[in-house]
Amino acid sequence: MYGQLLQNIRKVFHPKLFTTLKDYNSATFVSDLIAGIIVGVVALPLAIAFGIASGVSPEQGLITAVIAGFLISALGGSRVQIGGPTGAFIVIVYGIVQQFGVSGLIVATIMAGFMLVAMGVLQLGSVIKFMPHPIVVGFTSGIAVVIFSSQVKDFLGLQVDEAVPADFIAKWRFFIAHFDAVNPYAIGLGVFTLLTIILWPKVEKRVPGTLIAIIITTLATTLLDLPVETIGSRFGEIKASIPAPVIPYVSFDTLRLLLAPAFTIAMLGAIESLLSAMVADGATGGQHRSNTELIGQGIANIITPLFGGIPATGAIARTMTNIRNGGKTPVAGMIHAVVLLLILLFFGKWAKLIPMSTLAGILVMVAYNMSEWRSFKALFNNSRSDIAVLLLTFFLTVVIDLTVAIQFGLLLAVLLFLKRLIDNTQVDVIKQAVEDDQSELGEEGSQLPVPKDVEVFEISGPFFFGVASKFDEAERNLRRKPKIRIIRLWRVPFIDATGINNLGNFIRRNQAKNIHIILSGANEKVREALMKNGIFDLVGEENVCPDIHCALKKAQAATDSMN
């Protein structure tokens, strides 16, 4: 068993690092070095901001960017993917910390890591990255709204002793009720941060606007002794070290309760990392390895929490920064992690001076970039079912919970997809003439006459549990009793156990009425399913025809012999 598992892992786990090192040279290293340093600087304020917004300490955000960032690059399936904490996790991480504490978050993240590894070993990468677009846009836009809401207090510098409610509606009622307690200095720093992030790229694109905003606002706050809250006043000193690994203890009951949020972390990590890798492929012309990426992400999320880190995944903005600055191989991502480690060890103590309103301004910009408002708006031009999935996922993400949103969004998407399959499946009874099989190839098919006393029972579309009622209804509408009934399956792409059961019962009822049955046109997969489940034995191998020509010829011969 374990040997087979290891064999499966070796089959799907091929980190891009080992592939790129075969042709690695000094010129490539220089490109990776420059890109890695720049991305490390870009990642610094984001790692701190995401850590704080997630309900943990700023150094936990930095630790995540260091350890997970290194492992995702070293073990992942993309040449240029940059990993670390991202905005998508803020909502779910904050909720876990509030309910189960940091120890619960650590265990949930480790569980999610094992789930990601399992997804990669089971080769689910190609499936997960094609998550329904309305769901992705719905929960991404919802997360953006929640992130924005979570930063209003710090952005406005509200000077209140009460805790901000967790509920979305109650939270905004709280903001409105305490609007008279805003701090104009905090608002000024937040607005300055936003304007700097927006306008600075027009001056210099290589140095991130977030870094410039942090430097200026921190200096202004310190030198002018502005009355605003800082990282230090809220969290104290930032520990300039990586802690020893610890596995926290949680009870079995807590472990069961953590399964759902762990699954949400795993799904979010898988979706975001694979979407980021696909965006990177489009920018570089490369091709990532989906299953390797999932395994690499999983290993990172198993190891990082042991050192106090939070969930990590591929980050689209940092990945694109890496590409734009010349990153060629996973070495750039590993260098970015080393840069962050050096900053944490030697300059981390200065981070305590950063104003909270500055970090709030950075996260407000992150929320805007995550909002997908153009995609959200464009989806209203699609079908009502897509709009329903979009709005349900968005509403549940904002008002209820991200875990519930993904579960219900997926459930609704599957149900609507099944409805489309059902609507596109037809069961027809043909007595005069049938279309030639050649029309399946997009050609004008000729009409083939159906012999006297012969009837064609034609199924078009997937024959699965969802169309069982259509099949029964078509059978009930049969009025005449032919001598021979051809069951035509040429347009059935697949058949499930319910379809096979219905078909078998239908054949038996016909045979009980002395109606001769001929099967026609089943594709290879359908033929295999019918053969394995005894349908061929039921009708007789001689009554299984590859196409309608053969079936009509056999039916004509059978009616002639009967007459």
N, C-alpha and C positions, 0 to 999 in steps of 0.2 A: 504493500500500500504506500509506504513512505518512499520507496524507490520510484513508483509511478508518479507520485507527487513531484519529486525532485526532477524527474524527466520532463514533466509538463512545464515546470518553472524554467528549466534550461531551454525549452523550446520557444518560450515567449519572452524571456528576459534577456535582452541584448542592449545594454546601455550605450547611448550614442558616444559617450566619452571614449570608450575603447575603440570604436570605429574611427573617430576623428584623430586619435593619437597616432594612427598608422602613418599618416602623411603630415604630421605636425612639424612646424619649422619655426625659426626665430621671428620671421615676419608675422606669422599668425599669432605668436605669443605677444608681440608688441600690440597688435590690434586688440587681443583679448584683455591685455593689461589695462589699456586706456579705457576700454568699455567697462571693465570690471570696477575700476576706481570711480568712474562717473556714476554708474548704477548704484554703487555702494553709498555714495553721497546722497543720491536721490532717495534711496530706500531708508535712510536714517530717520527723517522726520515722520515718514509713513509708518515705520515699525513702531515708533514711540506712540504715535497717535492711535494706531489700531489697537495696541496693547491697552492703552487707557480707556478707549471707547468700548473695549470688550469687557471691561470690569476687572482687569488685572493690572499689575504694576507696569510701568514703562519698560523696565529692564526685561520683563517677560516677552514683550514685543520684540525687543532687540535680540534676545536669546533665540527666539523663533527664527528671525531673519538670518541669524548666523548659522545655526545648526541645520535647520530645515533647508535654508537656501543652499548650503554646501551639498547636502545629501541629494536634493532634487536635481541639481545640476550634474552631480557625479553619477547618479544611478538612473536618471530619467531617460526618456526616449526622444528628447528633442535636443538639437544642437544649441539653441539659443534661449531656451526657457529659463526665466528667473523665478525662483520660488520664494515664498515667505508668507507672512500674515497678510490677509486682504480684507477689504471692506465687506465682502460677501459673508464673512464669518462673524462679523460683529454682533448681529442680532442673535444668532443661535448661541454663541459663546457667552454673551452677557446673560442670556436666559438660564444657561446651565450653571453659571457661577452663582447667580442669585438663588437658584433652587438647591443646588448640590454642593456649592463651594468649589474652591480651586481643585481640591482632590477629586471631586466628581468630574470636573472638566478634564483633568489629566487622564482618568480612566476612560472617559468617553472618547477622547482623542486617540488613545491607544487602540480601543475597540474599532474605531473608524479606520485606523491604519491597517488593521488585519482585514477588515472588509475590503479596502482598496486593493490589498495584495490578492485577495481571493478573486476580485473582479478581473484583475489582470491575468491571473493564472487560468481563469475560466474563459479568457479571451472575449471579454465583454466591452473592450475599448471601442470597437467600431459601432457598437449599439448605443452606448451611453452618449457619445459625442453627437448623436443625432436626436437628442432630446427634443420634443415638440417645441418649436420656436415660441408659440404663445406662452408656454409655461416659463421658459427661460426669461423672456421679456417681462412677464408678469411678476415673477419673484425678484428679478433684478431691480425693476422699477420700485417694487414694494420695499425692498431692502434700502434703496436710496432714500425713500421717504422716511423710513424708520431711523436711518443714520442721521439725516438732517434734523429730525425731531430730537434725537438724543443730544445734539450739539447746541440747541437753542439756549439752554441755561448758561453754558460757558461762553457762547458767542455774545450774549447780552450781559454777561457778568452779573446775573441775578444774585443779589445779596440776601439770601433767605436761609434759614436754618432747617426748614422742612425738607424732607427727601422728595425728589421728583417722582410722581407715580409711574409705575411701569406701563399701565394701560395707555394706549395711544390717545384715546379721547380724553381721559382724565388728565393726561400729561398736558394737552393743549389748553384745557380749562385752567390748569395750574399756572401755565405761562401767562395767560390772559389776566388771571386774578392777581399776579404778582408783577405785572408789567411796570408798576411804579417803582420797583426796586432795581431797575437796570443800572449798570455801571457804564457811564459814557466813555471812560477810558478803555474798558474792555471792548465796547462796540467799535471804537476807533481803531484799536489794534486788529480786530477781526476783519473790518472792512479793508484796512490797509493790506492785510495778508491776502485777501481775495483779489484786490486790484493788482498786487505785485505778481501773483501767480498768473493772472490773465495777461498782463501787459509786459512782464519781463522777457518772454520769448522774443518779442520784437527788438529787444536790445541785444540779448545773448542767449542762444539756444542751448549751448552745451552746459552751462551752469543752471541748475534748476531754480525756478522762481521760489519754490518752497524753502530752499536753503537761504536765499537772500532775505525772504520775509522773516524767517526765524532769527537770523543774525541781527537784522535791524530792530525788530520788535523786542528782542531780548536785551540788546544794548540800551534801547530807549527805556525799557522798564527798569533796568538796573541803575543806569546813570541818573535817570530822573526820579527814581524811587516812586514809580507809578503805583497807585493803590489797586492792583489787580492780583488775582490768584495765579500762582505759578505751579509748575510740577513739584518743586520742592516744598511749597507751603501745603500742598495736598498730600504728597506721597513721601516726603522726606528725601534722604539721600538716595541716589541711584547706585546700586552696588556694582562696582567695576570688576566683576568676575563672573565666571560660569560656575554655578553651584554643582555639587556632587549629585549624581543621579539618585533618585528616590522613587520607589514604587509605593504609592499610597494605598492604604487599606480601605475598602468599601464593603459593606455588607452585601449578601446575595440579593436581598430585596432591592437595594439601590442599584445593583448591577442590572437587574431586570428593567428598572425604570430608565436606565441610561441607554438601553438598546435603541429606542426610537430616536433620541437626539444624536446618538453615534451614527445611525444610518443616515440621518440628515447631513451630518458633517461629511460622511463618506461620499454621498451623492453630490453635495455641493463641491467638494474637492475634485471629484472626478469630472463633473461638468465644466467647472471653471478652468481646470488645468488643460483639458482636451480642447476646449474652445480657444484658450490662449495659444496652445500649440498649433491649432489650425490657422489662426491669424498669423502666427509667425511663419508658417509654411507659405502662406500667401505673399508675405513680404520678402521672403528669401528664396522662394522657389524650391525649398527642401521638402522633405517628407518625414514626419515624426513617426515613432512607433508607439501606437496607442496603448497597447498592453504593457509594454515596458514602462511607459510613463506612469501608468496606474500603479505598477509594482514599486517604482521608485518613490512616488508620492506616498504610498502606503508605508514603506520602510521609514521614510522621513517622519511621518506622523506617529510611528511606533516609538522611535528613538527620542525625538525632540521633547515630548511631554515629560520624559524621565528627568530632564534638566529644568523643568518648570515652564517649558514652552507651551504655546497654544496651537490650534490647528493651522496648517499651512497648505498652500496650493500654488499653482502657477499664477503669476500676476501679469495681466496683459500690458498695463502701462509700463511696468519695469522691463518686461520682455521687449517691448517696442523701443524703449530707451536703449537697451543693449544692442539691438539691431542697428538703430540709427547712428550709434557711436562706434560701430565697427566690430562688434562681438561676432566671432566666427564659430567658436566651439564651446562646449560646456565649461571649459577652463575659465571663461569670462565670468560665469555665474559663481564658480568656486572662488575666484578672486574677489568678487563683490562681497561674499560672505566673510572673507579674511579681512577686507577693509572695514567692515562693520565691527568685527571682533576687535580690531586695533582701536577703533573709535570708542568702543565700549570700555576697553581696558585703560586707555590713556586720556580720553576726553569726556567720558561719561559723567564725571562729577559736575561738568558745566551745564549738562542738559537740565538740571534741576531749576535753572534760571528761566527756562522757556515759559512764557505766559500761556495759561490754559486757553485764553481766547484766540491765540495764534493757532494752536492745534485745532481748535474748533473751526477756524476759518479754513484750514487745510482740509478738514473732513467735510465741510460744507461743499468745497470744490470737488472732493471725491464723490460725494453724493450726487452732485450735478452730472458728473461724467458717467456715473453708474446709471443714471435715471433712464437712459434709453428712450427719451421722450419722443424722438423722431420715429423710432421703431414702434413705440407704443401707439402713436398717432396713425402710422401707416397700417397697422393691423386692423384698424376699423374699416378698411377697404376690403377686408377678407370676408369669409363666410361667417354666419351667425355663430356657428359652433366654435370657430377660432376666437371670436370676440368673447364668447361665454367663458372659455378656458382662460383667456387673458385676464378678464375682470375678476373671475373667481379667485385665481391665484394671487392677483394683486391685492384684492380686498382682504383675503385671509392672511396674507403676509403682513399687512399693515395693522389690521385690527385684532387678529387672533394670534397666530403663531406660524413661523416659517415651516416647521415640521408638518403641521396640519395643512398648510398651503400646498406643499409639494405633494403630499399624499392625495388630497382631494383634487388637485390640478391634474395629476397623473390619472386618477380614477376617472374623472370627467373626460379627459382626452381619450382614454381607452374606450369608454362607453360610446363616445361620439364617433370614434374610428370604427367600432363594431357596427354602429348604425349605418355608416357609409357603406361598409361591406355588405350589410344586409340589403340596403337599398339598391346596390349594384348587382345583386344576385337575382337572377330570374329563372323560373321553372316554367317551361312552355311545353304544350302538347301539340305536336305537328302531325297533320294527317294528309296533306296534299303534296308539298314539296319542301325539301330542306336545302340549306345553303351548303355549297361544297366546302370541304375542309380547307381548300386553298385560300379562302377569304380570310383565314386566320392570319395570314402573312400580309394583310393589308391590300390584297388584290380583289378585284371584282369577282366574287365567286359565282359560279353558275348554279342554277336551281336544279336539284336532282329530284325526280318524281318518287313519291312514296308508294310502293305497291299496295294493291287492294288488301284489306284485312291486316294492314301493318300500321303501327302507330309509333311515332318517335317522341320519346319523353326526354326533352333536352334541358340540361342544367347549365346555366351560364354564370360563372362567378364562384367564389370560394364556397365549398359545401361543408359548413361547420355548424356548431350548435345554434348559432344565431339565426340560421335560415331553416331550422327544422319546421317551424310553423308554416313557412311558404311551401315547403315540400309536401306537408300534410294537406294544405289547402288545395294545391294543384291536384293531388290524388283524389280528394273528395269531389272535385269538379269533373272528374272523368265520368262520362255518361255511357259510352259504347264499350263493348268488350271486343277488342281485336284478337286475332289469333296469335299475333306476334307483336311484342313491344320492344323497341330498341331504346335502351337507356344510353343517351349520348353524353359523353363527359369531356368533349374536346376543349371546352372553355372552362374547365374546372382546374384552377392552379394548384389547389391542395384540398385535402379532405381530412376531417378529424374523426375522433372516435364516435361522436354523436352522428355525424354524417354517414359513417360506415354502418352504424347500427340501424339508422333509418332506411338506408339503401337495402340492407339485408332483409329487414322486415317487409319492405315493399316488394322485393323479389319473391319472398315466400308467399305473400298474399296473392300475387299474380300467378304463381305456380299452382297454388291451391285452386285457382279458377281455370286451370289448364291453359294459361297464357304463356307462350314460349318467350323467354327473355334472352336478348342479345346485348352485350355491352360493347360500346364503340368509343374509340378515340381517346382513352385515358392516357395522360402523359406518364413518364417513367416513374415519378414519385407516387402518383395516384395508383398506378398499376401495382407498385410494390406494396403499398398499404392495403389494397384490396386483396392481393394474393396472400399476404401474411395473415389477414383476418378471415380467410376462408370464403370470400365472395366468389372467386374464380371456381372453387370446388362446387359452390352452390349452383352456379349457372352452367358449369362444365367448361373446360378449357377451350373446347371447340367453338363455344359461343362468345368468345372474347375476340373482338376485331380491332385492328389497329386504326381503322378510319371508317368513314361513313360509306364509302364505295363498297368495301368488303362487307359491312353490316347489311346494306340494302341488297346486295347480291345474295348473301346467305339467307336473308329474310324471304326474298323472292323464291329461292330454291325450296325453302321450308314450306311456304304456302302452296307451291305447286305440288309438293309431295302430299300435303294434307288434302288437297282437292282431288 
